[in-house]
Amino acid sequence: MQSRHVMERKDRIFVAGNRGLVGSAIIRKLKEEGFQNIITRAHNELDLTDQKQVFRFFSEEKPDYVFMAAAKVGGIQANREALDQFLYINTLIEFNTIMAAFQNGVKKFCFMGSGCIYPRECSQPIKEEYLLTSPLEVTNEGYALAKIAGLKLCEYLNTHHHDRADYISIMPCNLYGPGDNYHPEHSHVIPALLRKFHEAKTSGCDKVVMWGTGSAMREFLHIDDVADACFFLMQNYSGDMYEPPKETPGISWINVGCGTDISMRDLGSLIAQIVGFKGSITYDNIHPDGTPRKLLDSTKLFSTGWRPRFSLEEGLKATYEDFRTHAGNYISDSVRR
């Protein structure tokens, strides 16, 4: 289906979460495409968990389009330690922003979800229709439930307010790239490993310990590819819109991946090679692997003509160069978080 709304350069575009990995990449992409009328707010200027603040902001600023990239995020350890906070904070952020946008006439809304919405034990690759077919992975259940709730709210608005709502929900695989969080315990797997192997190399350590067994399989996409996909879909796609009285809404979300995955063992070896670490790699299976395998079926996306640009090796090399250039800032910032 063609997009019912297409962004023009004069339009007011709000990027929620503009300082995060996804939001900052979306802003780079918008500027590359000539968009300058971009609205951003730091957390101390706009608390998205505060409903009154959010509704007042939308009423005053009246954005035409919204990229919803704000979220409380973290790796497997951070999620496992604070399931309640990942559920509560993300649900507040999503519901406040989605409903404020709807009530203030936003033309189109891009909701950023996550591949973790799908069940732990899932046929591979994971199709959009596998959502809610069996239990979630327990280590990130809080975050996944919040993202499912946001996805469903967008779907219901599309279904019951077809004349007013144009919401797309994007479910990306694991993301990485410049500007990530490199906290040694609370970051996602690629930034955590880049830092771990870099520090082992620079300190002369001859061994790196990776969490888990090394058998888990994951799919990774460079953050600039994700931003490119978001922009492309905002301009070219309006999802599967179904009007009442259809009893069962159609699938209104879309997977965003590269189509290939890699084991944690092979990922560790690849990062060691890129960093130049010559020591040994061992595995600490006290820490969980998480979902055994998570490869998204991106057939729906690829049928639109979009394809990623970065191979995993190219993306990792570029990300490591960025980390080396800004290592002092990244490490000191991750310690403060």
C-alpha positions in Angstrom: 0.0 0.0 0.0 1.2 3.5 -0.9 1.7 6.0 1.9 -1.4 8.2 2.5 0.9 11.0 3.7 4.4 12.1 2.4 6.7 14.4 4.4 7.6 17.7 2.7 10.6 19.7 3.6 8.5 22.5 5.1 6.7 20.1 7.5 7.4 20.2 11.2 8.9 16.9 12.3 9.3 15.8 15.9 11.9 13.2 16.7 11.3 11.9 20.2 14.5 10.5 21.7 16.8 12.6 19.6 19.8 12.0 21.7 19.6 8.2 21.6 21.1 5.8 19.1 18.0 5.6 16.9 16.8 9.2 17.2 20.2 10.8 16.4 20.5 8.6 13.3 17.0 9.6 12.1 18.0 13.2 12.5 21.1 12.6 10.4 19.0 11.0 7.7 16.4 13.8 7.7 19.1 16.5 7.4 20.8 14.5 4.5 17.4 14.6 2.7 17.1 18.3 3.2 14.7 18.5 6.1 15.5 21.3 8.5 12.3 22.0 10.4 13.1 19.3 13.0 11.7 19.6 16.5 13.7 18.1 19.4 13.6 18.2 23.2 16.1 17.0 25.8 14.7 15.0 28.7 15.0 18.0 31.1 12.9 20.1 28.6 10.2 17.5 28.0 9.6 14.4 30.3 7.6 12.0 28.0 6.4 10.1 31.1 4.5 13.2 32.2 1.2 13.2 30.4 0.5 16.9 31.1 3.8 18.0 29.7 3.5 15.8 26.6 -0.1 17.0 25.7 0.9 20.6 26.3 4.0 20.2 24.0 1.9 18.8 21.2 -0.7 21.4 21.6 1.9 24.2 21.4 4.3 22.8 18.8 1.7 21.1 16.5 4.2 18.7 14.7 3.0 17.3 11.3 5.0 14.1 11.6 6.5 12.1 14.5 9.3 9.6 14.8 8.9 7.9 18.2 12.4 6.7 19.1 12.4 7.5 22.8 12.6 4.6 25.2 14.3 3.2 28.2 16.7 0.6 26.7 19.4 -1.8 27.8 21.0 -5.1 27.4 20.1 -8.5 28.9 21.5 -7.7 32.3 19.8 -4.3 32.6 16.5 -5.7 31.5 16.7 -8.7 33.9 17.4 -6.4 36.9 14.5 -3.9 36.2 11.7 -5.6 34.4 9.2 -3.4 36.3 10.9 -0.2 35.2 11.3 -1.3 31.6 7.5 -2.0 31.4 6.3 1.0 33.4 8.5 3.8 31.9 8.2 2.6 28.3 4.5 2.2 28.5 4.1 5.8 29.9 6.4 7.2 27.2 4.6 5.4 24.4 1.0 6.0 25.4 1.5 9.7 26.2 3.2 10.4 22.9 0.9 8.3 20.7 -2.3 9.7 22.1 -1.1 13.3 22.2 -0.1 13.0 18.5 -3.5 11.5 17.7 -5.5 14.2 19.5 -3.4 17.0 17.9 -3.8 15.9 14.4 -0.4 14.5 13.5 -0.5 13.4 9.9 1.7 10.3 10.3 3.4 8.6 13.2 6.4 6.2 13.2 6.5 4.0 16.3 9.8 2.3 16.9 9.3 -1.2 18.4 11.7 -4.1 18.7 12.3 -7.7 17.5 12.0 -8.8 21.1 8.2 -8.6 20.9 8.2 -12.1 19.4 8.0 -15.4 21.4 11.1 -17.0 22.8 10.4 -20.3 21.0 9.6 -19.1 17.5 9.8 -20.6 14.0 12.6 -19.0 12.1 12.7 -16.6 10.4 10.1 -14.8 12.5 7.1 -13.5 10.5 5.0 -10.6 11.8 2.0 -12.9 12.4 4.0 -14.9 15.0 3.3 -12.2 17.6 1.6 -13.5 20.8 1.6 -17.1 19.7 3.6 -18.3 22.7 5.4 -17.0 25.8 8.0 -14.2 25.6 11.7 -14.4 26.7 11.6 -13.8 30.4 14.8 -11.8 30.6 13.3 -8.9 28.6 9.6 -9.5 29.1 8.9 -6.1 30.6 10.4 -4.2 27.7 8.7 -6.5 25.1 5.3 -6.1 26.8 5.6 -2.3 26.6 6.5 -2.5 22.9 3.6 -4.8 22.2 1.2 -2.4 24.0 2.5 0.5 21.9 2.2 -1.5 18.7 -1.4 -2.5 19.5 -2.4 1.0 20.4 -1.1 2.2 17.0 -3.0 -0.7 15.3 -6.3 0.1 17.1 -6.0 3.8 16.1 -5.5 2.8 12.5 -8.4 0.4 12.6 -11.0 2.5 14.4 -9.9 6.0 13.1 -8.9 5.2 9.6 -9.8 8.8 8.4 -7.5 10.4 11.1 -4.8 7.9 12.0 -1.8 6.9 9.9 0.5 5.0 12.2 3.3 2.7 11.2 5.1 0.4 13.6 8.6 -0.7 12.9 10.1 -3.8 14.5 13.9 -3.8 14.0 16.4 -6.5 14.9 19.4 -5.8 17.2 20.9 -2.4 16.4 24.4 -1.0 16.7 26.4 1.9 15.4 28.0 5.2 16.3 26.8 6.9 19.5 25.8 3.7 21.3 25.9 3.1 25.0 29.1 1.4 25.9 28.4 0.6 29.6 30.2 -2.7 30.5 27.0 -4.3 32.0 24.0 -2.3 30.8 24.7 -1.9 27.1 23.6 -4.1 24.2 25.9 -6.9 23.0 27.9 -5.2 20.2 28.9 -2.1 22.1 29.7 -4.2 25.2 31.9 -6.5 23.2 33.7 -3.7 21.3 34.6 -2.1 24.6 35.5 -5.4 26.3 37.9 -6.5 23.4 39.3 -2.9 23.1 40.1 -2.7 26.8 41.7 -6.2 26.8 43.9 -5.3 23.8 45.0 -1.9 25.2 45.7 -3.3 28.7 47.6 -6.3 27.4 45.1 -8.9 28.8 45.3 -12.2 27.0 41.7 -13.4 27.7 38.2 -12.1 27.1 35.2 -13.7 28.8 31.9 -13.5 26.9 28.5 -14.1 28.6 26.5 -17.2 27.8 27.4 -20.3 25.8 28.1 -18.6 22.5 25.4 -20.6 20.8 22.7 -17.9 20.7 22.0 -16.5 17.2 21.3 -12.9 16.5 20.6 -10.6 13.6 22.2 -7.1 13.6 21.5 -4.0 11.6 23.6 -0.8 11.4 21.8 2.2 12.9 22.1 4.3 9.7 20.3 1.4 7.8 17.5 1.5 10.4 17.2 5.3 10.0 17.1 4.9 6.2 14.3 2.3 6.6 12.3 4.5 8.9 12.5 7.4 6.4 11.7 5.2 3.4 8.7 3.7 5.1 7.4 7.1 6.3 7.5 8.3 2.7 6.3 5.1 0.9 4.2 3.0 3.3 1.1 3.3 5.4 0.8 -0.3 6.6 -2.2 -2.5 6.3 -5.2 -0.3 7.2 -8.4 -2.1 8.0 -11.7 -0.2 8.6 -14.5 -1.4 10.9 -16.5 -3.5 11.1 -13.7 -6.0 10.3 -13.5 -8.0 13.5 -9.8 -8.9 13.4 -7.4 -6.1 12.4 -4.7 -6.9 9.9 -1.0 -6.8 10.6 0.0 -3.2 10.9 3.6 -3.6 11.9 6.6 -4.4 9.8 9.9 -6.2 10.5 13.2 -4.4 9.7 16.2 -6.6 9.4 19.0 -7.6 7.1 18.0 -11.3 6.6 21.0 -13.0 8.0 22.1 -13.9 11.6 25.3 -14.9 13.4 26.2 -16.9 16.5 27.6 -15.0 19.5 30.7 -17.2 19.2 31.3 -16.1 15.6 30.4 -12.5 16.5 33.0 -12.5 19.3 35.7 -13.8 16.9 34.8 -11.2 14.3 35.0 -8.3 16.8 38.3 -9.7 18.1 39.7 -9.6 14.5 38.4 -6.1 13.9 39.8 -4.8 17.2 43.1 -6.6 16.8 42.8 -8.7 19.9 45.1 -11.8 19.8 44.2 -13.5 23.0 41.7 -16.3 23.8 37.9 -16.1 24.2 36.1 -18.1 26.9 32.4 -18.3 27.8 30.7 -17.7 31.2 27.5 -19.8 31.0 26.3 -18.6 34.4 24.8 -15.7 32.4 21.8 -16.5 30.2 21.9 -16.7 26.4 18.4 -15.2 26.2 16.3 -16.2 23.2 18.1 -19.1 21.4 17.7 -17.6 17.9 16.1 -14.4 16.7 16.1 -13.9 12.9 13.3 -11.6 11.5 11.5 -12.4 8.3 11.8 -9.0 6.5 10.1 -10.2 3.3 7.3 -7.6 3.7 9.9 -4.8 3.9 12.1 -6.1 1.1 9.0 -6.3 -1.2 8.8 -2.5 -1.0 12.2 -2.3 -2.7 14.2 -1.3 0.4 17.5 -3.0 1.2 20.2 -2.4 3.8 23.6 -0.9 2.7 26.0 -2.1 5.4 27.4 -5.6 5.8 28.0 -6.6 9.4 31.8 -6.5 9.0 31.7 -3.1 7.3 29.3 -1.7 10.0 31.5 -3.1 12.8 34.6 -1.6 11.4 33.0 1.8 11.1 31.5 1.6 14.6 34.9 0.6 16.1 36.6 3.5 14.4 33.9 5.8 15.9 34.5 4.2 19.3 38.2 4.7 19.1 37.9 8.3 18.1 35.5 9.1 21.0 36.5 6.4 23.5 37.1 8.8 26.3 33.7 10.4 26.0 31.9 7.1 25.5 33.5 5.4 28.5 33.1 8.3 30.8 29.5 8.7 29.7 28.7 5.0 30.2 30.1 5.1 33.8 27.7 8.1 34.6 24.6 6.3 33.3 
